[in-house]
């Protein structure tokens, strides 16, 4: 999807105060919705959160580039142990919770379902919700809260339900 088009859409949504918008184009689905950020004041500022998801047909054709160094080796070891490794679809900053005062979306040992939000990756001031691709149990969280992540970097190891 063209970044310029996405920026134009965000400008229109902001000016017209639209709460939610979804677009599917070329196997990529973008969902943008307005969420309230945590704060101590009575009036809460609003931010746009975007979720970019590859459509199932496109996922089969898209093979993430392996991350360089030790994280790639850790991901390969997890896959060999029968774990599903959820990798970062974008470059950005990894956050385990929706805001600093909230509990993390998931912790080690939590059971997750397909489509459940596991974390947020902030990229270009957009909060991208990263969802579980498989149902199962979180075995390992492979990134630290607030740290930058690269495209293809492992985020979570999930033991799939059989």
Protein Blocks (a to p, Z undefined) as FASTA:
>chain_A
ZZklmmmmmmmmmmnopabdcddeehiacdddddddddfbfbdcddddddddddfklmmm
pccdddehjllmmmmmmmmnopacdddfbdcdddfbfbfkbccfbdehiacdehiafbdc
deehiacddddfbgcddfbdcbdehiacdehiafbdcdddZZ
